[in-house]
Structure formats: structure tokens, C-alpha cells
């Protein structure tokens, strides 16, 4: 099990995921922050980055905010 602290920037030009030296991540997603679209895009982006299925990625806290705690079930 791995946990990531992710800051999300919705409505970006392109999807990207970057890690900073302090261990935090920035996820830029094209999806808007409505109806959970940005959350689903973040989960998909993280699953692709870590080569796991989307069902192995879950948002533990911050579902309605920009800073999220993501759990990977590896």
C-alpha cells in the first residue's frame, strides 16, 4: 500500500503528473471539477503512471478539494 499527497489543477491544457523533491505530486487534468470528472481523471492518470488498474487507486481524503490523499493498493 502506498500513499500520495496530490495537488490537483483541473481545466489544464493537457494531462500531466509531476513529483516534487519534497514527495508531493501535482496532477494537471483537462477535466473540469464538476460531477467528479476531475477526480476520475486523476485516478486514471495515477493508475497509468504506476501501471496499476484504476480499481487499485482510491481517494482517501480531499475528494471535494484540490489537495487529495491518494492510496495505491499495490
Biopython code that builds the backbone (N, CA, C, O; Angstrom):
import numpy as np
from Bio.PDB.StructureBuilder import StructureBuilder

atoms = [
    (1, "UNK", "N", (0.849, -1.174, 0.000)),
    (1, "UNK", "CA", (0.000, 0.000, 0.000)),
    (1, "UNK", "C", (0.901, 1.247, 0.000)),
    (1, "UNK", "O", (1.855, 1.340, 0.772)),
    (2, "UNK", "N", (0.580, 2.181, -0.869)),
    (2, "UNK", "CA", (1.366, 3.407, -0.998)),
    (2, "UNK", "C", (0.416, 4.596, -0.946)),
    (2, "UNK", "O", (-0.684, 4.538, -1.497)),
    (3, "UNK", "N", (0.834, 5.674, -0.284)),
    (3, "UNK", "CA", (0.003, 6.876, -0.196)),
    (3, "UNK", "C", (0.724, 8.045, -0.840)),
    (3, "UNK", "O", (1.933, 8.215, -0.683)),
    (4, "UNK", "N", (-0.047, 8.852, -1.571)),
    (4, "UNK", "CA", (0.494, 10.014, -2.262)),
    (4, "UNK", "C", (-0.294, 11.250, -1.862)),
    (4, "UNK", "O", (-1.517, 11.196, -1.727)),
    (5, "UNK", "N", (0.403, 12.363, -1.672)),
    (5, "UNK", "CA", (-0.247, 13.646, -1.464)),
    (5, "UNK", "C", (-0.229, 14.365, -2.805)),
    (5, "UNK", "O", (0.838, 14.668, -3.341)),
    (6, "UNK", "N", (-1.419, 14.639, -3.347)),
    (6, "UNK", "CA", (-1.541, 15.169, -4.704)),
    (6, "UNK", "C", (-2.309, 16.485, -4.698)),
    (6, "UNK", "O", (-3.388, 16.581, -4.113)),
    (7, "UNK", "N", (-1.744, 17.498, -5.353)),
    (7, "UNK", "CA", (-2.452, 18.753, -5.573)),
    (7, "UNK", "C", (-2.982, 18.714, -6.995)),
    (7, "UNK", "O", (-2.221, 18.490, -7.936)),
    (8, "UNK", "N", (-4.273, 18.930, -7.156)),
    (8, "UNK", "CA", (-4.933, 18.806, -8.455)),
    (8, "UNK", "C", (-5.208, 20.183, -9.042)),
    (8, "UNK", "O", (-5.673, 21.092, -8.354)),
    (9, "UNK", "N", (-4.910, 20.316, -10.337)),
    (9, "UNK", "CA", (-5.229, 21.532, -11.081)),
    (9, "UNK", "C", (-6.150, 21.134, -12.231)),
    (9, "UNK", "O", (-5.678, 20.645, -13.257)),
    (10, "UNK", "N", (-7.458, 21.339, -12.071)),
    (10, "UNK", "CA", (-8.398, 20.991, -13.147)),
    (10, "UNK", "C", (-8.371, 22.029, -14.270)),
    (10, "UNK", "O", (-7.769, 23.093, -14.129)),
    (11, "UNK", "N", (-9.024, 21.711, -15.376)),
    (11, "UNK", "CA", (-9.131, 22.591, -16.542)),
    (11, "UNK", "C", (-7.767, 22.957, -17.130)),
    (11, "UNK", "O", (-7.583, 24.068, -17.626)),
    (12, "UNK", "N", (-6.817, 22.030, -17.075)),
    (12, "UNK", "CA", (-5.493, 22.277, -17.638)),
    (12, "UNK", "C", (-5.516, 22.030, -19.147)),
    (12, "UNK", "O", (-6.467, 21.459, -19.681)),
    (13, "UNK", "N", (-4.462, 22.466, -19.818)),
    (13, "UNK", "CA", (-4.381, 22.256, -21.268)),
    (13, "UNK", "C", (-4.149, 20.797, -21.619)),
    (13, "UNK", "O", (-4.655, 20.301, -22.626)),
    (14, "UNK", "N", (-3.377, 20.110, -20.776)),
    (14, "UNK", "CA", (-3.106, 18.698, -21.014)),
    (14, "UNK", "C", (-2.968, 17.978, -19.682)),
    (14, "UNK", "O", (-2.725, 18.603, -18.650)),
    (15, "UNK", "N", (-3.124, 16.658, -19.713)),
    (15, "UNK", "CA", (-2.980, 15.859, -18.509)),
    (15, "UNK", "C", (-1.503, 15.612, -18.230)),
    (15, "UNK", "O", (-0.749, 15.227, -19.124)),
    (16, "UNK", "N", (-1.095, 15.837, -16.978)),
    (16, "UNK", "CA", (0.291, 15.553, -16.596)),
    (16, "UNK", "C", (0.358, 15.291, -15.101)),
    (16, "UNK", "O", (-0.481, 15.752, -14.327)),
    (17, "UNK", "N", (1.373, 14.542, -14.723)),
    (17, "UNK", "CA", (1.595, 14.204, -13.323)),
    (17, "UNK", "C", (3.083, 14.374, -13.046)),
    (17, "UNK", "O", (3.915, 13.743, -13.698)),
    (18, "UNK", "N", (3.420, 15.231, -12.073)),
    (18, "UNK", "CA", (4.824, 15.504, -11.731)),
    (18, "UNK", "C", (5.020, 15.364, -10.234)),
    (18, "UNK", "O", (4.115, 15.635, -9.445)),
    (19, "UNK", "N", (6.224, 14.933, -9.854)),
    (19, "UNK", "CA", (6.565, 14.834, -8.444)),
    (19, "UNK", "C", (7.614, 15.877, -8.094)),
    (19, "UNK", "O", (8.553, 16.105, -8.857)),
    (20, "UNK", "N", (7.450, 16.510, -6.935)),
    (20, "UNK", "CA", (8.423, 17.469, -6.443)),
    (20, "UNK", "C", (9.398, 16.779, -5.499)),
    (20, "UNK", "O", (9.159, 15.653, -5.063)),
    (21, "UNK", "N", (10.497, 17.460, -5.186)),
    (21, "UNK", "CA", (11.536, 16.883, -4.332)),
    (21, "UNK", "C", (11.031, 16.554, -2.933)),
    (21, "UNK", "O", (11.555, 15.646, -2.287)),
    (22, "UNK", "N", (10.020, 17.280, -2.456)),
    (22, "UNK", "CA", (9.506, 17.008, -1.110)),
    (22, "UNK", "C", (8.543, 15.819, -1.078)),
    (22, "UNK", "O", (8.019, 15.483, -0.016)),
    (23, "UNK", "N", (8.303, 15.182, -2.224)),
    (23, "UNK", "CA", (7.460, 13.990, -2.270)),
    (23, "UNK", "C", (6.020, 14.242, -2.667)),
    (23, "UNK", "O", (5.271, 13.292, -2.892)),
    (24, "UNK", "N", (5.611, 15.506, -2.758)),
    (24, "UNK", "CA", (4.244, 15.800, -3.181)),
    (24, "UNK", "C", (4.141, 15.728, -4.700)),
    (24, "UNK", "O", (5.142, 15.827, -5.409)),
    (25, "UNK", "N", (2.930, 15.557, -5.180)),
    (25, "UNK", "CA", (2.664, 15.418, -6.610)),
    (25, "UNK", "C", (1.736, 16.528, -7.072)),
    (25, "UNK", "O", (0.908, 17.011, -6.299)),
    (26, "UNK", "N", (1.869, 16.935, -8.327)),
    (26, "UNK", "CA", (0.951, 17.878, -8.974)),
    (26, "UNK", "C", (0.309, 17.122, -10.129)),
    (26, "UNK", "O", (1.000, 16.591, -10.999)),
    (27, "UNK", "N", (-1.015, 17.078, -10.129)),
    (27, "UNK", "CA", (-1.752, 16.444, -11.218)),
    (27, "UNK", "C", (-2.536, 17.527, -11.954)),
    (27, "UNK", "O", (-3.432, 18.153, -11.388)),
    (28, "UNK", "N", (-2.193, 17.736, -13.208)),
    (28, "UNK", "CA", (-2.933, 18.676, -14.040)),
    (28, "UNK", "C", (-3.825, 17.852, -14.962)),
    (28, "UNK", "O", (-3.339, 17.002, -15.708)),
    (29, "UNK", "N", (-5.132, 18.105, -14.907)),
    (29, "UNK", "CA", (-6.080, 17.334, -15.720)),
    (29, "UNK", "C", (-6.945, 18.273, -16.545)),
    (29, "UNK", "O", (-7.266, 19.381, -16.116)),
    (30, "UNK", "N", (-7.316, 17.817, -17.730)),
    (30, "UNK", "CA", (-8.173, 18.603, -18.623)),
    (30, "UNK", "C", (-9.599, 18.697, -18.097)),
    (30, "UNK", "O", (-10.302, 19.666, -18.381)),
    (31, "UNK", "N", (-10.023, 17.712, -17.345)),
    (31, "UNK", "CA", (-11.411, 17.617, -16.892)),
    (31, "UNK", "C", (-11.778, 18.759, -15.936)),
    (31, "UNK", "O", (-10.940, 19.225, -15.164)),
    (32, "UNK", "N", (-13.026, 19.199, -15.996)),
    (32, "UNK", "CA", (-13.489, 20.237, -15.068)),
    (32, "UNK", "C", (-13.812, 19.626, -13.697)),
    (32, "UNK", "O", (-14.053, 18.424, -13.590)),
    (33, "UNK", "N", (-13.815, 20.460, -12.657)),
    (33, "UNK", "CA", (-14.105, 19.938, -11.316)),
    (33, "UNK", "C", (-15.606, 19.829, -11.045)),
    (33, "UNK", "O", (-16.086, 20.304, -10.016)),
    (34, "UNK", "N", (-16.332, 19.218, -11.943)),
    (34, "UNK", "CA", (-17.782, 19.043, -11.784)),
    (34, "UNK", "C", (-18.132, 17.576, -11.885)),
    (34, "UNK", "O", (-17.553, 16.842, -12.686)),
    (35, "UNK", "N", (-19.072, 17.154, -11.077)),
    (35, "UNK", "CA", (-19.615, 15.795, -11.107)),
    (35, "UNK", "C", (-18.534, 14.726, -10.981)),
    (35, "UNK", "O", (-18.709, 13.626, -11.504)),
    (36, "UNK", "N", (-17.434, 15.013, -10.309)),
    (36, "UNK", "CA", (-16.378, 14.027, -10.097)),
    (36, "UNK", "C", (-15.509, 13.752, -11.313)),
    (36, "UNK", "O", (-14.715, 12.811, -11.302)),
    (37, "UNK", "N", (-15.646, 14.555, -12.362)),
    (37, "UNK", "CA", (-14.867, 14.320, -13.590)),
    (37, "UNK", "C", (-13.377, 14.480, -13.345)),
    (37, "UNK", "O", (-12.585, 13.676, -13.835)),
    (38, "UNK", "N", (-12.979, 15.501, -12.598)),
    (38, "UNK", "CA", (-11.557, 15.713, -12.317)),
    (38, "UNK", "C", (-11.008, 14.584, -11.444)),
    (38, "UNK", "O", (-9.881, 14.136, -11.653)),
    (39, "UNK", "N", (-11.784, 14.127, -10.479)),
    (39, "UNK", "CA", (-11.347, 13.010, -9.632)),
    (39, "UNK", "C", (-11.110, 11.757, -10.459)),
    (39, "UNK", "O", (-10.109, 11.066, -10.269)),
    (40, "UNK", "N", (-12.024, 11.459, -11.378)),
    (40, "UNK", "CA", (-11.861, 10.277, -12.228)),
    (40, "UNK", "C", (-10.629, 10.419, -13.121)),
    (40, "UNK", "O", (-9.917, 9.444, -13.363)),
    (41, "UNK", "N", (-10.381, 11.627, -13.606)),
    (41, "UNK", "CA", (-9.205, 11.873, -14.447)),
    (41, "UNK", "C", (-7.918, 11.698, -13.646)),
    (41, "UNK", "O", (-6.937, 11.162, -14.163)),
    (42, "UNK", "N", (-7.912, 12.141, -12.398)),
    (42, "UNK", "CA", (-6.736, 11.984, -11.532)),
    (42, "UNK", "C", (-6.468, 10.504, -11.275)),
    (42, "UNK", "O", (-5.324, 10.055, -11.348)),
    (43, "UNK", "N", (-7.517, 9.752, -10.974)),
    (43, "UNK", "CA", (-7.362, 8.317, -10.731)),
    (43, "UNK", "C", (-6.800, 7.619, -11.965)),
    (43, "UNK", "O", (-5.915, 6.771, -11.855)),
    (44, "UNK", "N", (-7.313, 7.976, -13.133)),
    (44, "UNK", "CA", (-6.834, 7.383, -14.376)),
    (44, "UNK", "C", (-5.364, 7.741, -14.626)),
    (44, "UNK", "O", (-4.580, 6.887, -15.040)),
    (45, "UNK", "N", (-4.996, 8.980, -14.378)),
    (45, "UNK", "CA", (-3.626, 9.450, -14.575)),
    (45, "UNK", "C", (-2.652, 8.727, -13.642)),
    (45, "UNK", "O", (-1.578, 8.306, -14.071)),
    (46, "UNK", "N", (-3.021, 8.584, -12.382)),
    (46, "UNK", "CA", (-2.165, 7.913, -11.402)),
    (46, "UNK", "C", (-2.050, 6.425, -11.717)),
    (46, "UNK", "O", (-0.970, 5.846, -11.599)),
    (47, "UNK", "N", (-3.156, 5.808, -12.115)),
    (47, "UNK", "CA", (-3.118, 4.386, -12.473)),
    (47, "UNK", "C", (-2.171, 4.149, -13.647)),
    (47, "UNK", "O", (-1.424, 3.170, -13.660)),
    (48, "UNK", "N", (-2.204, 5.035, -14.620)),
    (48, "UNK", "CA", (-1.327, 4.905, -15.789)),
    (48, "UNK", "C", (0.134, 5.110, -15.387)),
    (48, "UNK", "O", (1.010, 4.381, -15.852)),
    (49, "UNK", "N", (0.404, 6.099, -14.522)),
    (49, "UNK", "CA", (1.769, 6.401, -14.084)),
    (49, "UNK", "C", (2.398, 5.218, -13.341)),
    (49, "UNK", "O", (3.562, 4.887, -13.569)),
    (50, "UNK", "N", (1.627, 4.582, -12.455)),
    (50, "UNK", "CA", (2.158, 3.498, -11.623)),
    (50, "UNK", "C", (1.862, 2.112, -12.187)),
    (50, "UNK", "O", (2.171, 1.100, -11.559)),
    (51, "UNK", "N", (1.257, 2.072, -13.386)),
    (51, "UNK", "CA", (0.964, 0.819, -14.084)),
    (51, "UNK", "C", (0.137, -0.142, -13.224)),
    (51, "UNK", "O", (0.478, -1.313, -13.052)),
    (52, "UNK", "N", (-0.952, 0.396, -12.696)),
    (52, "UNK", "CA", (-1.917, -0.403, -11.942)),
    (52, "UNK", "C", (-3.298, -0.156, -12.536)),
    (52, "UNK", "O", (-3.470, 0.737, -13.366)),
    (53, "UNK", "N", (-4.276, -0.942, -12.117)),
    (53, "UNK", "CA", (-5.635, -0.733, -12.595)),
    (53, "UNK", "C", (-6.269, 0.430, -11.839)),
    (53, "UNK", "O", (-5.823, 0.784, -10.748)),
    (54, "UNK", "N", (-7.300, 1.018, -12.417)),
    (54, "UNK", "CA", (-7.978, 2.154, -11.767)),
    (54, "UNK", "C", (-8.619, 1.728, -10.453)),
    (54, "UNK", "O", (-8.759, 2.543, -9.541)),
    (55, "UNK", "N", (-9.011, 0.454, -10.345)),
    (55, "UNK", "CA", (-9.639, -0.014, -9.106)),
    (55, "UNK", "C", (-8.635, -0.113, -7.951)),
    (55, "UNK", "O", (-9.039, -0.223, -6.793)),
    (56, "UNK", "N", (-7.343, -0.077, -8.251)),
    (56, "UNK", "CA", (-6.313, -0.116, -7.216)),
    (56, "UNK", "C", (-5.962, 1.283, -6.698)),
    (56, "UNK", "O", (-5.136, 1.417, -5.796)),
    (57, "UNK", "N", (-6.578, 2.314, -7.257)),
    (57, "UNK", "CA", (-6.323, 3.703, -6.860)),
    (57, "UNK", "C", (-7.587, 4.254, -6.213)),
    (57, "UNK", "O", (-8.671, 4.155, -6.787)),
    (58, "UNK", "N", (-7.455, 4.833, -5.020)),
    (58, "UNK", "CA", (-8.626, 5.413, -4.361)),
    (58, "UNK", "C", (-8.257, 6.728, -3.680)),
    (58, "UNK", "O", (-7.115, 6.936, -3.269)),
    (59, "UNK", "N", (-9.244, 7.602, -3.574)),
    (59, "UNK", "CA", (-9.065, 8.887, -2.898)),
    (59, "UNK", "C", (-9.484, 8.692, -1.445)),
    (59, "UNK", "O", (-10.649, 8.415, -1.160)),
    (60, "UNK", "N", (-8.532, 8.836, -0.533)),
    (60, "UNK", "CA", (-8.818, 8.625, 0.888)),
    (60, "UNK", "C", (-9.332, 9.894, 1.559)),
    (60, "UNK", "O", (-10.169, 9.820, 2.459)),
    (61, "UNK", "N", (-8.844, 11.057, 1.132)),
    (61, "UNK", "CA", (-9.361, 12.309, 1.683)),
    (61, "UNK", "C", (-9.171, 13.414, 0.660)),
    (61, "UNK", "O", (-8.299, 13.331, -0.205)),
    (62, "UNK", "N", (-9.992, 14.447, 0.766)),
    (62, "UNK", "CA", (-9.894, 15.588, -0.127)),
    (62, "UNK", "C", (-10.669, 15.429, -1.416)),
    (62, "UNK", "O", (-10.326, 16.046, -2.424)),
    (63, "UNK", "N", (-11.697, 14.621, -1.401)),
    (63, "UNK", "CA", (-12.456, 14.351, -2.625)),
    (63, "UNK", "C", (-13.060, 15.618, -3.232)),
    (63, "UNK", "O", (-13.177, 15.716, -4.454)),
    (64, "UNK", "N", (-13.442, 16.579, -2.406)),
    (64, "UNK", "CA", (-14.036, 17.808, -2.947)),
    (64, "UNK", "C", (-13.062, 18.980, -2.954)),
    (64, "UNK", "O", (-13.440, 20.095, -3.313)),
    (65, "UNK", "N", (-11.813, 18.740, -2.563)),
    (65, "UNK", "CA", (-10.813, 19.805, -2.547)),
    (65, "UNK", "C", (-9.733, 19.587, -3.587)),
    (65, "UNK", "O", (-9.762, 18.607, -4.331)),
    (66, "UNK", "N", (-8.787, 20.501, -3.634)),
    (66, "UNK", "CA", (-7.695, 20.389, -4.604)),
    (66, "UNK", "C", (-6.537, 19.545, -4.090)),
    (66, "UNK", "O", (-5.764, 19.006, -4.882)),
    (67, "UNK", "N", (-6.410, 19.425, -2.777)),
    (67, "UNK", "CA", (-5.342, 18.605, -2.212)),
    (67, "UNK", "C", (-5.957, 17.283, -1.757)),
    (67, "UNK", "O", (-6.881, 17.258, -0.944)),
    (68, "UNK", "N", (-5.422, 16.183, -2.299)),
    (68, "UNK", "CA", (-6.006, 14.881, -2.076)),
    (68, "UNK", "C", (-4.953, 13.910, -1.538)),
    (68, "UNK", "O", (-3.772, 14.007, -1.872)),
    (69, "UNK", "N", (-5.399, 12.986, -0.710)),
    (69, "UNK", "CA", (-4.575, 11.884, -0.265)),
    (69, "UNK", "C", (-5.033, 10.666, -1.049)),
    (69, "UNK", "O", (-6.168, 10.211, -0.906)),
    (70, "UNK", "N", (-4.136, 10.142, -1.879)),
    (70, "UNK", "CA", (-4.447, 9.030, -2.770)),
    (70, "UNK", "C", (-3.782, 7.767, -2.228)),
    (70, "UNK", "O", (-2.625, 7.798, -1.810)),
    (71, "UNK", "N", (-4.514, 6.669, -2.237)),
    (71, "UNK", "CA", (-3.967, 5.393, -1.796)),
    (71, "UNK", "C", (-3.880, 4.440, -2.983)),
    (71, "UNK", "O", (-4.840, 4.264, -3.732)),
    (72, "UNK", "N", (-2.703, 3.829, -3.136)),
    (72, "UNK", "CA", (-2.487, 2.811, -4.166)),
    (72, "UNK", "C", (-2.441, 1.453, -3.470)),
    (72, "UNK", "O", (-1.661, 1.257, -2.538)),
    (73, "UNK", "N", (-3.255, 0.539, -3.910)),
    (73, "UNK", "CA", (-3.248, -0.820, -3.345)),
    (73, "UNK", "C", (-2.385, -1.704, -4.232)),
    (73, "UNK", "O", (-2.868, -2.353, -5.161)),
    (74, "UNK", "N", (-1.101, -1.710, -3.920)),
    (74, "UNK", "CA", (-0.140, -2.477, -4.720)),
    (74, "UNK", "C", (0.271, -3.708, -3.951)),
    (74, "UNK", "O", (1.077, -4.500, -4.439)),
]
sb = StructureBuilder()
sb.init_structure("model")
sb.init_model(0)
sb.init_chain("A")
sb.init_seg("    ")
for serial, (resi, resn, name, xyz) in enumerate(atoms, 1):
    if name == "N":
        sb.init_residue(resn, " ", resi, " ")
    sb.init_atom(name, np.array(xyz, "f"), 0.0, 1.0, " ", f" {name:<3s}", serial, name[0])
structure = sb.get_structure()
